[in-house]
Amino acid sequence: MEQLWYFIDGAPVSVNCLANADGGRREYLGTVASLSATVDEAPPRYRQIPMCPLWGRGMVVMLNDNVRLVPGEATTIAFLDQR
């Protein structure tokens, strides 16, 4: 069974901060530092449909720049195709 290329440590990602104090978007590049081995239920605040549980694997991303994100800041993460 082949492992998906983006579910490995070191896979490149783009982290987009959706809003900041000046109203603009920010984008930072980074890599997957670690990925959990188990699939767990995400906290209820991440659900798009309140009564429908959301499941996934926890991931730690190491950003290339020295960046301070605010706890709870809205972000999106996109995997960059580097196969």
Buried (B, 14 or more C-beta within 10 A) or exposed (E): EEEEEBEEEEBBBBBEBEEEEEEEEBEBEBBBEEBEEEEEEEEEEEEEEEEEEEEEEEBEBEBEEEEEEEEEEEBEEEBEEEE
